[in-house]
Amino acid sequence: MDIVEILKAALFGIVEGITEWLPISSTGHMILLNEFVTLNVSGDFWEVFLVVIQLGAILAVVLLFWDKIFPFHLEKKGGRPVVQKDIFSLWFKILTACIPAAVVGLAFDDVLDALFYNPWCVAIALIVFGIAFIVIENRNKTVMPKITSLGEITYQTALMIGAFQLLAAVFPGTSRSGATIVGALLIGVSRTVAAEFTFFLAIPVMLGASLLKLLKFGFSFTGEEFVILAVGMVVAFGVSAAVIRFLMGYIKKHDFKVFGWYRIVLGAAVLFYFAVV
């Protein structure tokens, strides 16, 4: 077992945990990191690793928001199971929001990767959505959000947010969280609700993407590949938990413009790097 490869996996897990939830594009950061730190694995396993370590990030969401996403609870008196219909309703809306990206992802996953999974497209997506964050947040200074709780999200609103998520499925570098948050803000959802809905939306989306990659690759990992994958997932879980807590506290007092500026700078850096190298 090569300890260096394990440390590399941990580093990728750290980057995944940070960038998956902040609207700054995990794909863009992974492409850059891979230029300097390369795992000594096959190309097929690398594609699986990038997607499946996201399962660790998902578990962080499940842990932190358990009370908001698990529809079965026990009564304080008597301990009888209680079904919370509002949470069931939320899940149906989440699944509705998944439809656009799921349809396109299943039909065109390999084609889209071949066309757009490259540094140039990622950099452009980083910059364009960075500008979008700044423009929308400047507009929102004088606009009160129409939706201030998860319960106020309708099926129509959920489908509209899902349509924005489709951009992330088509254009790597857009950022799944960035696309859904931009879309939610644009249609009048408050920052806190936009972030929470984005987190919950990630659960079926990332589970589905991980399962799809695993089915294509198969489950025949070598011992070292299994350890590398496990380390990446565990680290991504721990870092994600910390980052989600930070973000939910941050957006209560601040807007998303700082992430917009960061995306623009990162996109410019990606363009410069690959133009020179």
C-alpha positions as CSV (number, residue, x, y, z in Angstrom):
1,M,0.0,0.0,0.0
2,D,1.6,3.3,-1.1
3,I,1.2,5.9,1.7
4,V,1.8,8.7,-0.8
5,E,-1.3,7.7,-2.8
6,I,-3.4,7.6,0.4
7,L,-2.2,11.1,1.2
8,K,-3.2,12.3,-2.3
9,A,-6.6,10.7,-1.9
10,A,-7.0,12.6,1.4
11,L,-6.0,15.9,-0.3
12,F,-8.6,15.3,-3.0
13,G,-11.1,14.6,-0.3
14,I,-10.3,17.9,1.4
15,V,-10.8,19.8,-1.9
16,E,-14.1,17.9,-2.6
17,G,-15.4,18.7,0.9
18,I,-14.7,22.4,0.5
19,T,-15.7,23.0,-3.1
20,E,-18.8,20.7,-3.3
21,W,-20.9,23.0,-1.1
22,L,-19.4,26.4,-1.7
23,P,-20.7,27.6,-5.1
24,I,-17.2,27.7,-6.6
25,S,-17.2,24.5,-8.7
26,S,-15.6,21.3,-7.4
27,T,-14.9,20.2,-11.0
28,G,-12.7,23.3,-11.7
29,H,-10.7,22.8,-8.6
30,M,-10.3,19.0,-9.2
31,I,-9.0,19.8,-12.7
32,L,-6.5,22.2,-11.4
33,L,-5.4,20.0,-8.5
34,N,-5.0,17.0,-10.9
35,E,-2.5,19.1,-12.9
36,F,-0.2,19.2,-9.9
37,V,-1.2,16.1,-7.8
38,T,-2.0,13.0,-9.9
39,L,-3.3,9.8,-8.4
40,N,-1.4,6.8,-9.8
41,V,-4.6,5.0,-10.9
42,S,-6.2,4.0,-14.1
43,G,-8.3,6.5,-16.1
44,D,-11.5,4.6,-15.5
45,F,-10.9,4.4,-11.8
46,W,-10.1,8.2,-11.7
47,E,-13.5,9.0,-13.2
48,V,-15.2,6.8,-10.6
49,F,-13.1,8.3,-7.8
50,L,-14.1,11.9,-8.7
51,V,-17.8,11.0,-8.5
52,V,-18.0,8.4,-5.7
53,I,-16.0,10.5,-3.1
54,Q,-19.1,12.8,-3.2
55,L,-20.9,10.1,-1.2
56,G,-18.9,11.3,1.8
57,A,-20.1,14.8,1.2
58,I,-23.7,13.6,1.0
59,L,-23.4,11.8,4.3
60,A,-22.5,15.1,5.9
61,V,-25.7,16.7,4.7
62,V,-27.7,13.7,6.0
63,L,-26.1,14.0,9.4
64,L,-26.5,17.8,9.8
65,F,-30.0,18.0,8.4
66,W,-31.4,14.7,9.7
67,D,-34.4,16.4,11.4
68,K,-35.4,18.3,8.3
69,I,-35.1,15.4,5.8
70,F,-36.2,12.3,7.7
71,P,-40.0,12.0,7.6
72,F,-40.4,9.5,10.5
73,H,-40.1,10.6,14.1
74,L,-41.1,9.3,17.5
75,E,-43.5,11.2,19.7
76,K,-41.9,12.6,22.9
77,K,-44.7,11.1,24.9
78,G,-45.5,7.5,24.2
79,G,-42.8,7.0,21.6
80,R,-45.2,6.3,18.8
81,P,-43.9,6.8,15.2
82,V,-45.2,9.9,13.5
83,V,-45.1,10.6,9.8
84,Q,-44.3,14.2,8.9
85,K,-46.2,15.0,5.7
86,D,-44.4,18.2,5.1
87,I,-41.1,16.4,4.8
88,F,-42.6,13.8,2.4
89,S,-43.9,16.7,0.4
90,L,-40.4,18.3,0.4
91,W,-38.9,15.1,-1.0
92,F,-41.5,14.9,-3.8
93,K,-40.4,18.4,-4.7
94,I,-36.8,17.5,-4.5
95,L,-37.3,14.6,-6.8
96,T,-39.3,16.8,-9.2
97,A,-36.3,19.2,-9.3
98,C,-34.1,16.2,-10.2
99,I,-36.0,15.3,-13.4
100,P,-34.3,17.7,-15.9
101,A,-30.7,16.8,-14.9
102,A,-31.5,13.1,-14.6
103,V,-33.0,12.8,-18.1
104,V,-30.1,14.6,-19.7
105,G,-27.5,12.9,-17.6
106,L,-28.8,9.4,-18.4
107,A,-29.1,10.1,-22.1
108,F,-26.0,12.2,-22.8
109,D,-23.5,11.6,-19.9
110,D,-20.6,10.3,-22.0
111,V,-21.3,12.8,-24.8
112,L,-21.3,15.8,-22.6
113,D,-18.1,14.7,-20.8
114,A,-16.4,14.3,-24.1
115,L,-17.6,17.7,-25.4
116,F,-17.3,20.0,-22.3
117,Y,-15.1,18.3,-19.7
118,N,-12.0,20.3,-20.5
119,P,-10.2,23.3,-18.9
120,W,-11.5,25.9,-21.4
121,C,-15.2,25.1,-20.9
122,V,-14.8,24.8,-17.1
123,A,-13.0,28.2,-17.0
124,I,-15.7,29.9,-19.0
125,A,-18.4,28.4,-16.9
126,L,-16.6,29.6,-13.7
127,I,-16.4,33.2,-15.0
128,V,-20.0,33.4,-16.4
129,F,-21.6,32.1,-13.2
130,G,-19.3,34.3,-11.1
131,I,-20.6,37.3,-13.0
132,A,-24.2,36.0,-12.5
133,F,-23.7,35.8,-8.7
134,I,-22.6,39.4,-8.6
135,V,-25.3,40.7,-10.9
136,I,-28.1,38.9,-9.1
137,E,-26.9,39.8,-5.6
138,N,-26.7,43.5,-6.7
139,R,-30.2,43.3,-7.9
140,N,-31.4,41.6,-4.7
141,K,-30.3,44.5,-2.6
142,T,-33.6,46.2,-3.4
143,V,-35.7,43.0,-3.8
144,M,-37.3,41.1,-0.9
145,P,-37.3,37.3,-1.3
146,K,-40.7,35.8,-2.0
147,I,-39.9,32.4,-0.5
148,T,-38.4,32.4,3.0
149,S,-39.1,28.8,4.1
150,L,-38.8,25.3,2.5
151,G,-42.5,24.8,2.9
152,E,-43.2,27.7,0.6
153,I,-41.4,26.0,-2.3
154,T,-43.9,24.8,-4.9
155,Y,-43.5,22.1,-7.5
156,Q,-43.2,24.7,-10.1
157,T,-40.5,26.5,-8.2
158,A,-38.7,23.1,-7.6
159,L,-38.8,22.3,-11.3
160,M,-37.5,25.8,-12.2
161,I,-34.6,25.3,-9.8
162,G,-34.0,21.8,-11.3
163,A,-33.8,23.4,-14.8
164,F,-30.9,25.6,-13.5
165,Q,-29.2,22.5,-12.1
166,L,-29.4,21.1,-15.7
167,L,-26.7,23.7,-16.6
168,A,-24.3,22.0,-14.2
169,A,-25.1,18.7,-15.7
170,V,-24.3,20.0,-19.2
171,F,-21.4,22.4,-18.5
172,P,-18.7,21.2,-16.0
173,G,-17.4,24.1,-14.0
174,T,-20.9,25.7,-13.6
175,S,-21.1,24.1,-10.1
176,R,-24.1,22.1,-9.2
177,S,-24.6,24.2,-6.0
178,G,-23.8,27.4,-7.8
179,A,-26.3,26.8,-10.6
180,T,-29.1,25.9,-8.2
181,I,-28.4,28.8,-5.8
182,V,-28.2,31.3,-8.7
183,G,-31.5,29.9,-10.1
184,A,-33.2,30.0,-6.7
185,L,-32.1,33.6,-6.0
186,L,-33.2,34.7,-9.4
187,I,-36.8,33.4,-8.8
188,G,-37.1,35.0,-5.4
189,V,-35.9,32.3,-2.9
190,S,-34.0,33.6,0.1
191,R,-30.3,32.7,0.5
192,T,-30.8,30.4,3.4
193,V,-33.6,28.4,1.8
194,A,-31.7,28.3,-1.5
195,A,-28.7,26.8,0.2
196,E,-30.7,24.2,2.2
197,F,-32.7,23.1,-0.9
198,T,-29.4,22.8,-2.8
199,F,-28.0,20.6,-0.1
200,F,-31.0,18.3,-0.1
201,L,-31.2,18.2,-3.9
202,A,-27.6,16.9,-3.9
203,I,-28.6,13.7,-2.1
204,P,-30.5,12.0,-4.9
205,V,-28.5,13.7,-7.6
206,M,-25.1,12.6,-6.2
207,L,-26.4,9.1,-5.2
208,G,-27.6,8.6,-8.7
209,A,-24.4,9.9,-10.3
210,S,-22.3,7.7,-8.1
211,L,-24.4,4.6,-8.8
212,L,-24.2,5.2,-12.5
213,K,-20.4,5.5,-12.5
214,L,-20.1,2.4,-10.3
215,L,-22.4,0.4,-12.6
216,K,-20.3,1.4,-15.6
217,F,-17.0,0.7,-13.9
218,G,-18.1,-2.5,-12.0
219,F,-17.4,-3.2,-8.4
220,S,-14.1,-5.1,-8.9
221,F,-11.8,-2.7,-7.1
222,T,-8.3,-3.7,-6.1
223,G,-7.4,-3.5,-2.4
224,E,-5.5,-0.2,-3.0
225,E,-8.3,1.3,-5.0
226,F,-10.8,0.5,-2.3
227,V,-8.6,2.2,0.4
228,I,-8.0,5.2,-1.8
229,L,-11.8,5.6,-2.4
230,A,-12.6,5.0,1.3
231,V,-10.0,7.6,2.4
232,G,-11.3,10.2,-0.1
233,M,-14.9,9.6,1.1
234,V,-14.1,9.8,4.8
235,V,-12.1,13.0,4.4
236,A,-14.8,14.6,2.2
237,F,-17.4,13.8,4.9
238,G,-15.5,15.5,7.7
239,V,-14.5,18.6,5.7
240,S,-18.1,18.8,4.2
241,A,-19.6,18.9,7.7
242,A,-17.4,21.8,8.7
243,V,-17.9,23.7,5.4
244,I,-21.7,23.4,5.5
245,R,-21.8,24.7,9.1
246,F,-19.6,27.6,8.0
247,L,-21.7,28.4,4.9
248,M,-25.1,28.4,6.7
249,G,-23.6,30.8,9.3
250,Y,-22.0,33.0,6.7
251,I,-25.0,33.6,4.5
252,K,-27.1,34.8,7.4
253,K,-25.1,38.0,7.4
254,H,-23.4,38.1,4.0
255,D,-24.3,37.6,0.3
256,F,-22.8,35.3,-2.3
257,K,-20.8,38.0,-4.2
258,V,-17.4,37.0,-2.7
259,F,-17.9,33.6,-4.3
260,G,-18.7,35.3,-7.6
261,W,-15.4,37.2,-7.5
262,Y,-13.6,34.1,-6.5
263,R,-15.0,32.2,-9.5
264,I,-14.0,34.9,-11.9
265,V,-10.4,35.0,-10.5
266,L,-10.2,31.2,-10.6
267,G,-11.6,31.0,-14.1
268,A,-9.1,33.6,-15.3
269,A,-6.3,31.6,-13.6
270,V,-7.4,28.4,-15.3
271,L,-7.5,30.1,-18.7
272,F,-4.0,31.6,-18.2
273,Y,-2.5,28.4,-16.9
274,F,-3.7,26.2,-19.8
275,A,-2.9,28.9,-22.3
276,V,0.7,29.0,-21.1
277,V,1.3,25.4,-20.4
